[in-house]
């Protein structure tokens, strides 16, 4: 090949490269918005500007060294991509050109390698979903969003806020292993393939009356966990005229510590209430009102008939295609008014579906349980147990009861709906179940209540299935102890004849003793009569001498 042809070839290759370069990326100048520390600023850039060049511009504008900058193509960098120094802005679709998903902004955080240490009152998460559920609240107090990966084992990870990107976050987990064992056993009863649990019949009425967290009103869910006193967090909910639901990521807490986390769990209620199967349609309203009155008390709820779906006399537009109307036995819409609130429902005649809930709450740690049949008691009420094993209070109660030993429990019921302790039940009584300890097994027991004035109250105890069971209508501190042996009747002890006689009336000189005398009393009378005879004889002798 000649020199001329070789030069021409080189020129053509260079021209082609230039042509390809200019057609693949066009340099378009625009204003780049940089989001930083809850505000923003702008830089003059082009599509072909390298990320490293953007960092230099940021250093000039804000004085932040390039090595301390982390740039992302999203405000929420959890869902974003970290921009690499050798890439152009156009490589991340950061451009003023109008095309799908293009944008003209980035996010800036400063790297912070300082160790940030946290202690989480929770079990150690086993999945990424659970890690976010457990740790989000912990870090949220500092405004930090965590970022995990499989290698971090949920003890060391990264995170960010509006200004910083943290590279050295560590978490230790603090929980009671004994409680975790109990919880693990219970939560296995929650089906993994079931996310939504039902409320039924008068569970719905109790919820309408009292409010609170819907999870506690589903016996279907609570029975899976043996009605233990877990604290649910409840994040999301939805209500329609004929249904109510709550669902989302949840945690179960005991004593403020998380022992279970699940990405999705929920409870829903279709507003269907039931009357006996053989109830005449004309009596639906009457029978339902009677059921409600018997459950929560007269005058607390008023039920009215709003007519058929077609008549639609409700405050809300009724969708006649709502599947709930397929469950109605008469095609009518009913309204229950409780105070200023109204709830709509349909009635179905089905005896087998009628359900009146029983309140039960059992303590995870002690297994002490309280139950009651009362519609006025919110089903979201949780037992709180404190076993008193020593100290001033223990000694004081033992002294009042004249006991050497006993088991003392401070029992409380806290309603989350009412935000207060429930100390007394006006329409019934509570049943208390306390597991028998080894030292109390086989003994005749009694439960004592001591009021603030030192007065004691005794409650009969029966033994059922390894539990000491008694009833009360109020709560405070109760002592479980062995019943004292009955004192035998005292038998009078006769004084033997050779026992020295004392003056039994020394301290009762002015008291008249009307007790019939026997034994020594007869001897005393005989002595007096003898003395009287001697005196009389002496008087006769003296009189005769004087007559002489």
VEXDREN-2710 file (C-alpha; in Angstrom, 1 decimal):
% VEXDREN-2710
k/r/px/py/pz
1/UNK/0.0/0.0/0.0
2/UNK/1.2/3.4/-0.9
3/UNK/1.8/6.1/1.7
4/UNK/-1.0/8.2/0.2
5/UNK/-3.5/5.4/0.5
6/UNK/-2.4/4.7/4.1
7/UNK/-2.9/8.3/5.1
8/UNK/-6.3/8.4/3.4
9/UNK/-7.3/5.3/5.4
10/UNK/-6.2/6.8/8.7
11/UNK/-8.2/10.0/8.0
12/UNK/-11.3/8.0/7.2
13/UNK/-11.1/5.9/10.4
14/UNK/-10.6/9.0/12.5
15/UNK/-13.5/10.7/10.8
16/UNK/-15.7/7.7/11.4
17/UNK/-14.8/7.6/15.1
18/UNK/-15.6/11.3/15.4
19/UNK/-18.9/10.8/13.7
20/UNK/-19.8/7.8/15.9
21/UNK/-18.9/9.8/19.0
22/UNK/-21.0/12.8/18.1
23/UNK/-24.0/10.8/17.1
24/UNK/-24.1/8.6/20.2
25/UNK/-24.0/11.3/22.8
26/UNK/-24.9/14.9/22.1
27/UNK/-23.5/17.5/24.5
28/UNK/-26.6/19.3/25.9
29/UNK/-26.1/22.0/28.5
30/UNK/-28.5/22.2/31.4
31/UNK/-28.9/23.1/35.0
32/UNK/-28.4/20.2/37.3
33/UNK/-30.3/20.3/40.6
34/UNK/-28.4/18.8/43.6
35/UNK/-30.6/17.9/46.6
36/UNK/-28.6/18.2/49.8
37/UNK/-29.5/18.5/53.5
38/UNK/-33.2/19.3/53.0
39/UNK/-32.4/22.0/50.4
40/UNK/-30.9/22.2/46.9
41/UNK/-28.5/24.1/44.7
42/UNK/-27.8/24.1/40.9
43/UNK/-24.7/23.4/38.7
44/UNK/-24.0/24.1/35.1
45/UNK/-23.4/20.8/33.4
46/UNK/-24.0/18.8/30.2
47/UNK/-25.0/15.3/29.3
48/UNK/-21.4/14.4/28.8
49/UNK/-20.1/15.7/32.1
50/UNK/-18.4/13.0/34.1
51/UNK/-19.6/12.2/37.6
52/UNK/-16.0/13.0/38.8
53/UNK/-16.3/16.4/37.2
54/UNK/-19.7/17.0/39.0
55/UNK/-17.9/16.2/42.3
56/UNK/-15.3/18.9/41.5
57/UNK/-18.1/21.4/40.9
58/UNK/-19.7/20.4/44.2
59/UNK/-16.4/20.9/46.1
60/UNK/-16.1/24.4/44.5
61/UNK/-19.7/25.2/45.5
62/UNK/-19.9/23.6/49.0
63/UNK/-16.4/22.8/50.0
64/UNK/-17.1/19.1/50.4
65/UNK/-14.1/17.0/49.3
66/UNK/-14.7/14.6/46.4
67/UNK/-13.8/11.6/48.5
68/UNK/-16.6/12.5/51.0
69/UNK/-19.3/12.7/48.3
70/UNK/-21.9/10.1/47.5
71/UNK/-24.1/10.9/44.6
72/UNK/-27.3/9.1/43.8
73/UNK/-29.8/9.3/40.9
74/UNK/-32.8/9.2/43.4
75/UNK/-33.8/11.3/46.4
76/UNK/-34.6/8.1/48.2
77/UNK/-31.2/6.4/47.7
78/UNK/-32.5/3.1/49.0
79/UNK/-34.1/2.8/45.6
80/UNK/-31.4/4.7/43.7
81/UNK/-28.0/4.0/42.1
82/UNK/-24.7/5.3/43.4
83/UNK/-23.1/7.3/40.6
84/UNK/-19.6/6.1/39.5
85/UNK/-16.9/8.6/38.8
86/UNK/-16.0/7.4/35.3
87/UNK/-19.6/7.5/34.0
88/UNK/-21.3/10.5/32.3
89/UNK/-24.6/11.9/33.5
90/UNK/-26.2/10.7/30.4
91/UNK/-25.3/7.1/31.4
92/UNK/-27.8/7.5/34.2
93/UNK/-30.5/9.2/32.1
94/UNK/-29.7/12.5/33.8
95/UNK/-30.4/14.9/30.9
96/UNK/-32.6/17.8/29.9
97/UNK/-33.6/15.8/26.8
98/UNK/-37.3/14.8/26.9
99/UNK/-37.3/11.0/27.1
100/UNK/-38.8/8.3/29.4
101/UNK/-37.6/8.5/33.0
102/UNK/-35.1/11.3/32.3
103/UNK/-34.5/13.9/35.0
104/UNK/-32.2/16.8/35.8
105/UNK/-31.4/16.3/39.5
106/UNK/-29.3/14.1/41.8
107/UNK/-28.9/13.6/45.5
108/UNK/-25.8/14.3/47.5
109/UNK/-24.8/12.8/50.9
110/UNK/-21.5/13.2/52.8
111/UNK/-19.8/10.0/53.8
112/UNK/-19.7/9.5/57.6
113/UNK/-17.5/6.7/58.8
114/UNK/-18.0/7.4/62.5
115/UNK/-19.2/4.4/64.4
116/UNK/-22.9/4.6/65.2
117/UNK/-24.0/2.0/67.8
118/UNK/-27.5/1.0/68.7
119/UNK/-29.2/-1.5/71.0
120/UNK/-32.5/-2.9/69.7
121/UNK/-35.0/-4.3/72.2
122/UNK/-35.8/-7.1/69.8
123/UNK/-34.8/-10.4/68.5
124/UNK/-32.3/-10.5/65.8
125/UNK/-34.0/-10.4/62.4
126/UNK/-33.6/-13.4/60.0
127/UNK/-34.8/-11.8/56.8
128/UNK/-34.3/-8.4/55.1
129/UNK/-38.1/-7.6/55.4
130/UNK/-38.1/-8.3/59.1
131/UNK/-34.9/-6.3/59.5
132/UNK/-36.6/-3.2/58.1
133/UNK/-39.7/-3.8/60.2
134/UNK/-37.7/-4.2/63.4
135/UNK/-35.0/-1.6/62.9
136/UNK/-36.9/1.2/61.1
137/UNK/-38.4/2.6/64.4
138/UNK/-35.0/2.3/66.2
139/UNK/-33.2/4.3/63.6
140/UNK/-36.1/6.7/62.8
141/UNK/-35.4/8.6/66.0
142/UNK/-32.2/9.8/64.3
143/UNK/-33.8/10.1/60.9
144/UNK/-31.8/7.3/59.5
145/UNK/-33.0/4.9/56.8
146/UNK/-31.1/1.6/56.9
147/UNK/-29.6/-0.3/53.9
148/UNK/-29.0/-4.0/54.2
149/UNK/-27.3/-6.7/52.3
150/UNK/-26.9/-10.4/52.8
151/UNK/-23.3/-10.1/54.0
152/UNK/-24.1/-7.7/56.8
153/UNK/-26.0/-10.3/58.9
154/UNK/-28.2/-7.5/60.3
155/UNK/-25.6/-6.5/62.9
156/UNK/-23.6/-4.1/60.8
157/UNK/-25.0/-2.1/57.9
158/UNK/-25.2/1.3/56.2
159/UNK/-27.8/4.0/56.2
160/UNK/-28.6/7.6/55.3
161/UNK/-30.5/10.7/56.2
162/UNK/-30.9/14.0/54.3
163/UNK/-27.3/15.0/54.7
164/UNK/-25.1/12.0/55.5
165/UNK/-24.4/8.5/54.3
166/UNK/-23.4/6.3/57.3
167/UNK/-21.0/3.5/56.6
168/UNK/-20.5/2.1/60.1
169/UNK/-23.8/1.3/61.8
170/UNK/-23.8/-1.5/64.3
171/UNK/-26.8/-3.0/66.2
172/UNK/-26.8/-5.4/69.2
173/UNK/-30.1/-7.2/70.1
174/UNK/-31.4/-7.4/73.7
175/UNK/-34.2/-9.8/74.5
176/UNK/-35.3/-12.5/77.0
177/UNK/-34.4/-15.9/75.5
178/UNK/-37.1/-17.6/77.7
179/UNK/-39.8/-15.3/76.3
180/UNK/-38.6/-15.9/72.8
181/UNK/-38.9/-19.7/73.3
182/UNK/-42.6/-19.2/74.3
183/UNK/-43.2/-16.8/71.4
184/UNK/-41.6/-19.0/68.8
185/UNK/-43.8/-21.9/69.9
186/UNK/-47.0/-19.8/69.7
187/UNK/-46.4/-18.0/66.5
188/UNK/-45.9/-21.3/64.7
189/UNK/-49.6/-21.5/65.0
190/UNK/-50.1/-18.6/62.7
191/UNK/-50.4/-20.1/59.2
192/UNK/-47.7/-18.8/56.9
193/UNK/-50.1/-18.9/53.9
194/UNK/-52.8/-16.9/55.7
195/UNK/-52.4/-13.1/55.9
196/UNK/-55.9/-12.0/56.7
197/UNK/-58.0/-13.2/59.7
198/UNK/-61.7/-12.7/60.3
199/UNK/-63.8/-11.0/62.9
200/UNK/-67.2/-12.5/63.5
201/UNK/-70.6/-11.4/64.8
202/UNK/-70.5/-9.7/68.1
203/UNK/-66.7/-9.3/68.0
204/UNK/-67.7/-6.5/65.5
205/UNK/-70.2/-5.0/68.0
206/UNK/-67.5/-4.9/70.8
207/UNK/-65.2/-3.2/68.3
208/UNK/-67.8/-0.6/67.4
209/UNK/-68.6/0.0/71.1
210/UNK/-65.0/0.3/72.3
211/UNK/-62.7/0.9/69.3
212/UNK/-58.9/0.3/69.6
213/UNK/-56.7/-2.0/67.6
214/UNK/-58.7/-4.4/65.4
215/UNK/-56.2/-7.3/65.7
216/UNK/-57.4/-8.0/69.3
217/UNK/-61.0/-8.4/68.2
218/UNK/-60.4/-11.5/66.0
219/UNK/-60.6/-14.7/68.1
220/UNK/-59.5/-16.5/64.9
221/UNK/-56.1/-14.7/65.2
222/UNK/-55.8/-14.4/69.0
223/UNK/-56.6/-18.1/69.6
224/UNK/-53.5/-18.9/67.4
225/UNK/-51.4/-17.2/70.1
226/UNK/-53.4/-18.5/73.1
227/UNK/-54.7/-15.0/73.8
228/UNK/-51.3/-13.9/75.1
229/UNK/-50.8/-10.3/75.9
230/UNK/-48.7/-9.2/73.0
231/UNK/-48.6/-5.6/71.9
232/UNK/-49.5/-5.2/68.2
233/UNK/-48.3/-2.3/66.1
234/UNK/-51.0/-1.5/63.6
235/UNK/-49.9/0.6/60.6
236/UNK/-52.6/0.7/58.0
237/UNK/-56.4/0.4/57.9
238/UNK/-59.5/1.0/55.7
239/UNK/-63.2/1.3/56.4
240/UNK/-66.2/1.2/54.1
241/UNK/-69.8/1.3/55.1
242/UNK/-70.1/-2.5/55.3
243/UNK/-66.5/-3.6/56.1
244/UNK/-63.5/-2.6/58.1
245/UNK/-59.9/-3.8/57.8
246/UNK/-56.4/-3.3/59.1
247/UNK/-53.3/-4.9/57.6
248/UNK/-49.6/-4.3/56.9
249/UNK/-46.2/-5.0/58.4
250/UNK/-46.6/-5.9/62.1
251/UNK/-44.5/-6.6/65.2
252/UNK/-45.5/-8.4/68.4
253/UNK/-44.0/-6.9/71.5
254/UNK/-43.9/-8.1/75.1
255/UNK/-42.7/-5.7/77.8
256/UNK/-41.6/-3.3/75.1
257/UNK/-39.4/-5.9/73.3
258/UNK/-40.1/-7.2/69.8
259/UNK/-40.3/-11.0/69.6
260/UNK/-42.0/-11.4/66.2
261/UNK/-42.2/-9.5/62.9
262/UNK/-44.2/-10.2/59.8
263/UNK/-44.3/-8.3/56.6
264/UNK/-48.1/-8.8/56.2
265/UNK/-50.8/-9.6/58.7
266/UNK/-54.3/-8.3/58.9
267/UNK/-57.8/-8.5/60.3
268/UNK/-61.0/-7.8/58.4
269/UNK/-64.7/-7.6/59.4
270/UNK/-67.7/-7.9/57.1
271/UNK/-70.6/-6.2/58.8
272/UNK/-72.9/-9.2/59.0
273/UNK/-74.7/-9.8/62.3
274/UNK/-76.8/-12.9/63.1
275/UNK/-80.1/-13.9/64.6
276/UNK/-81.5/-17.4/65.2
277/UNK/-82.4/-19.3/62.1
278/UNK/-86.1/-19.6/62.9
279/UNK/-86.6/-15.8/63.5
280/UNK/-89.4/-14.2/61.5
281/UNK/-88.2/-11.5/59.2
282/UNK/-90.5/-9.0/60.8
283/UNK/-88.8/-9.6/64.1
284/UNK/-85.2/-9.2/62.9
285/UNK/-84.9/-5.7/64.3
286/UNK/-86.5/-6.6/67.7
287/UNK/-84.4/-9.8/68.1
288/UNK/-81.1/-8.0/67.2
289/UNK/-81.8/-5.2/69.6
290/UNK/-82.4/-7.7/72.4
291/UNK/-79.1/-9.5/71.6
292/UNK/-77.2/-6.2/71.7
293/UNK/-78.9/-5.0/74.9
294/UNK/-78.1/-8.3/76.6
295/UNK/-74.5/-8.0/75.5
296/UNK/-73.6/-4.4/76.2
297/UNK/-76.5/-3.2/78.3
298/UNK/-79.7/-1.3/77.5
299/UNK/-79.6/2.1/76.0
300/UNK/-76.0/1.9/74.8
301/UNK/-76.8/1.1/71.1
302/UNK/-79.9/1.8/69.1
303/UNK/-80.7/-0.2/66.0
304/UNK/-82.8/1.1/63.1
305/UNK/-84.0/-0.4/59.8
306/UNK/-82.9/1.7/56.8
307/UNK/-85.0/-0.2/54.4
308/UNK/-83.9/-2.2/51.3
309/UNK/-80.9/-1.5/49.2
310/UNK/-83.1/0.0/46.6
311/UNK/-84.6/2.5/49.1
312/UNK/-81.2/3.6/50.2
313/UNK/-81.9/5.8/53.2
314/UNK/-78.3/5.7/54.5
315/UNK/-75.8/8.5/54.6
316/UNK/-73.6/6.7/52.1
317/UNK/-74.2/5.7/48.6
318/UNK/-75.0/2.0/48.6
319/UNK/-73.5/-0.3/45.9
320/UNK/-76.3/-2.8/45.3
321/UNK/-73.7/-5.1/43.7
322/UNK/-71.7/-5.3/47.0
323/UNK/-71.3/-9.1/47.7
324/UNK/-72.3/-8.5/51.4
325/UNK/-76.0/-8.2/50.3
326/UNK/-75.8/-11.8/49.2
327/UNK/-75.5/-12.7/52.9
328/UNK/-78.5/-10.7/53.9
329/UNK/-81.6/-12.7/54.8
330/UNK/-84.1/-9.9/54.1
331/UNK/-82.3/-7.5/51.8
332/UNK/-82.4/-4.7/54.3
333/UNK/-79.7/-2.3/55.5
334/UNK/-79.6/-1.8/59.3
335/UNK/-77.9/1.0/61.3
336/UNK/-76.5/0.7/64.8
337/UNK/-76.0/4.1/66.5
338/UNK/-73.6/4.2/69.4
339/UNK/-73.3/7.7/70.8
340/UNK/-72.5/10.0/67.9
341/UNK/-71.2/7.1/65.6
342/UNK/-73.3/5.0/63.2
343/UNK/-72.4/1.7/61.7
344/UNK/-74.2/-0.1/58.9
345/UNK/-74.7/-3.9/58.6
346/UNK/-76.9/-6.6/57.3
347/UNK/-78.7/-9.4/59.2
348/UNK/-78.5/-13.1/58.4
349/UNK/-80.6/-15.7/60.1
350/UNK/-78.1/-18.4/61.1
351/UNK/-78.0/-19.8/64.6
352/UNK/-74.7/-21.6/64.1
353/UNK/-72.9/-18.3/63.1
354/UNK/-74.1/-16.4/66.3
355/UNK/-71.1/-15.7/68.5
356/UNK/-70.7/-13.8/71.7
357/UNK/-67.1/-13.3/72.5
358/UNK/-65.4/-14.0/75.8
359/UNK/-62.6/-11.8/76.9
360/UNK/-59.4/-13.6/77.7
361/UNK/-55.9/-12.3/78.2
362/UNK/-52.9/-14.4/79.3
363/UNK/-49.5/-13.2/80.4
364/UNK/-46.6/-14.5/78.3
365/UNK/-44.1/-14.7/81.2
366/UNK/-46.2/-16.0/84.1
367/UNK/-49.1/-17.7/82.3
368/UNK/-51.5/-15.9/84.6
369/UNK/-54.8/-15.5/82.8
370/UNK/-58.0/-13.4/83.3
371/UNK/-61.3/-13.9/81.5
372/UNK/-64.8/-12.4/81.6
373/UNK/-68.1/-12.5/79.8
374/UNK/-68.8/-8.8/79.4
375/UNK/-69.7/-6.7/76.4
376/UNK/-68.4/-3.6/78.2
377/UNK/-64.9/-4.9/78.4
378/UNK/-62.9/-4.0/75.3
379/UNK/-61.3/-7.0/73.6
380/UNK/-58.1/-5.1/73.2
381/UNK/-57.6/-5.2/77.0
382/UNK/-54.3/-6.8/78.0
383/UNK/-53.3/-8.3/81.4
384/UNK/-50.2/-6.9/83.1
385/UNK/-48.7/-9.1/85.8
386/UNK/-46.0/-8.2/88.4
387/UNK/-45.1/-11.0/90.8
388/UNK/-44.0/-9.5/94.2
389/UNK/-41.4/-11.8/95.8
390/UNK/-40.0/-9.5/98.5
391/UNK/-39.6/-6.0/99.8
392/UNK/-41.6/-3.7/102.0
393/UNK/-44.9/-4.4/100.2
394/UNK/-44.4/-8.2/100.5
395/UNK/-43.6/-7.9/104.2
396/UNK/-46.5/-5.6/104.9
397/UNK/-49.1/-8.0/103.2
398/UNK/-47.6/-11.0/105.0
399/UNK/-47.9/-9.2/108.3
400/UNK/-51.5/-8.2/107.7
401/UNK/-52.5/-11.7/106.7
402/UNK/-50.4/-13.3/109.5
403/UNK/-48.8/-15.5/106.9
404/UNK/-45.2/-16.8/106.8
405/UNK/-45.3/-17.5/103.1
406/UNK/-47.5/-16.8/100.0
407/UNK/-47.4/-15.8/96.3
408/UNK/-48.3/-12.2/95.7
409/UNK/-49.4/-10.9/92.3
410/UNK/-50.1/-7.3/91.3
411/UNK/-52.8/-7.8/88.5
412/UNK/-53.8/-5.0/86.1
413/UNK/-55.9/-4.8/83.0
414/UNK/-55.0/-2.1/80.5
415/UNK/-57.3/-1.2/77.6
416/UNK/-55.6/0.4/74.7
417/UNK/-58.9/1.6/73.4
418/UNK/-59.8/3.4/76.6
419/UNK/-56.1/4.3/77.4
420/UNK/-56.6/3.4/81.1
421/UNK/-56.5/0.5/83.5
422/UNK/-59.8/-1.3/84.1
423/UNK/-60.1/-1.8/87.8
424/UNK/-63.6/-3.0/88.2
425/UNK/-66.3/-4.8/86.3
426/UNK/-69.8/-3.5/86.8
427/UNK/-71.8/-6.2/84.9
428/UNK/-70.1/-9.4/86.0
429/UNK/-66.9/-10.9/87.5
430/UNK/-63.5/-11.8/86.3
431/UNK/-62.1/-15.4/86.5
432/UNK/-58.4/-15.4/87.5
433/UNK/-56.2/-18.4/86.7
434/UNK/-52.8/-18.7/88.3
435/UNK/-50.6/-21.7/87.5
436/UNK/-49.8/-23.8/90.6
437/UNK/-46.2/-23.7/91.8
438/UNK/-44.6/-26.8/93.2
439/UNK/-44.8/-25.5/96.8
440/UNK/-48.6/-24.9/96.5
441/UNK/-49.5/-28.2/94.8
442/UNK/-51.8/-30.5/96.8
443/UNK/-52.7/-27.7/99.3
444/UNK/-56.0/-26.2/100.3
445/UNK/-55.7/-22.6/99.0
446/UNK/-57.3/-19.2/99.4
447/UNK/-56.8/-15.9/97.6
448/UNK/-56.6/-12.7/99.7
449/UNK/-57.1/-9.1/98.7
450/UNK/-55.9/-6.4/101.1
451/UNK/-57.2/-2.9/100.6
452/UNK/-55.4/0.4/101.3
453/UNK/-56.8/0.4/104.9
454/UNK/-55.4/-3.0/105.7
455/UNK/-58.8/-4.8/105.4
456/UNK/-58.6/-8.3/103.9
457/UNK/-61.0/-10.0/101.6
458/UNK/-61.0/-13.8/101.0
459/UNK/-61.8/-15.5/97.7
460/UNK/-62.5/-19.2/97.4
461/UNK/-60.0/-21.0/95.3
462/UNK/-60.6/-24.1/93.2
463/UNK/-58.0/-26.2/91.4
464/UNK/-58.6/-26.8/87.7
465/UNK/-56.0/-28.4/85.3
466/UNK/-53.1/-27.3/87.3
467/UNK/-54.4/-23.7/87.9
468/UNK/-55.6/-22.0/91.1
469/UNK/-58.9/-20.4/90.0
470/UNK/-60.9/-17.7/91.8
471/UNK/-63.4/-15.0/90.9
472/UNK/-63.4/-11.2/91.6
473/UNK/-64.9/-8.1/90.2
474/UNK/-62.0/-5.8/90.9
475/UNK/-58.2/-5.7/90.5
476/UNK/-55.2/-4.9/92.5
477/UNK/-52.8/-7.1/94.5
478/UNK/-53.8/-10.7/95.3
479/UNK/-52.1/-13.2/97.6
480/UNK/-52.3/-16.9/96.9
481/UNK/-51.6/-19.0/100.1
482/UNK/-52.4/-22.1/102.0
483/UNK/-55.7/-21.9/103.9
484/UNK/-55.0/-21.7/107.7
485/UNK/-56.1/-24.7/109.7
486/UNK/-59.3/-24.3/111.6
487/UNK/-58.8/-23.6/115.3
488/UNK/-60.4/-26.5/117.4
489/UNK/-63.2/-25.8/120.0
490/UNK/-61.7/-25.0/123.5
491/UNK/-62.7/-27.6/126.2
492/UNK/-62.9/-26.3/129.9
493/UNK/-60.2/-27.8/132.0
494/UNK/-61.2/-28.8/135.6
495/UNK/-58.8/-27.9/138.3
496/UNK/-57.7/-30.9/140.4
497/UNK/-58.6/-30.9/144.2
498/UNK/-55.0/-30.5/145.2
499/UNK/-54.5/-27.4/143.0
500/UNK/-53.9/-24.2/145.1
501/UNK/-57.0/-22.0/145.0
502/UNK/-56.5/-18.4/144.0
503/UNK/-58.8/-15.5/144.0
504/UNK/-60.1/-15.5/140.4
505/UNK/-62.0/-12.2/141.0
506/UNK/-58.9/-10.2/141.8
507/UNK/-59.2/-8.0/138.7
508/UNK/-63.0/-8.0/138.6
509/UNK/-64.0/-6.8/142.1
510/UNK/-66.9/-4.8/140.9
511/UNK/-68.3/-7.4/138.5
512/UNK/-71.1/-9.6/139.6
513/UNK/-70.3/-13.3/138.9
514/UNK/-73.5/-15.0/137.9
515/UNK/-71.8/-18.2/136.8
516/UNK/-73.3/-21.2/138.7
517/UNK/-70.7/-22.5/141.2
518/UNK/-69.9/-26.2/141.5
519/UNK/-67.1/-28.1/143.4
520/UNK/-65.1/-25.6/145.4
521/UNK/-68.2/-23.4/145.7
522/UNK/-70.1/-26.0/147.7
523/UNK/-67.1/-26.4/150.1
524/UNK/-67.2/-22.7/150.7
525/UNK/-70.9/-22.7/151.6
526/UNK/-70.3/-25.6/154.1
527/UNK/-67.5/-23.7/155.8
528/UNK/-69.7/-20.6/156.2
529/UNK/-72.5/-22.6/157.7
530/UNK/-70.0/-24.2/160.2
531/UNK/-68.7/-20.8/161.3
532/UNK/-72.3/-19.6/161.7
533/UNK/-73.1/-22.6/163.9
534/UNK/-70.1/-21.9/166.2
535/UNK/-71.1/-18.2/166.5
536/UNK/-74.6/-19.2/167.4
537/UNK/-73.5/-21.7/170.1
538/UNK/-71.2/-19.1/171.6
539/UNK/-74.0/-16.6/171.8
540/UNK/-76.2/-19.1/173.6
541/UNK/-73.5/-19.9/176.3
542/UNK/-72.9/-16.2/177.0
543/UNK/-76.6/-15.6/177.4
544/UNK/-77.0/-18.4/180.0
545/UNK/-74.1/-17.0/182.1
546/UNK/-75.6/-13.6/182.2
547/UNK/-78.9/-15.1/183.4
548/UNK/-77.3/-16.7/186.4
END
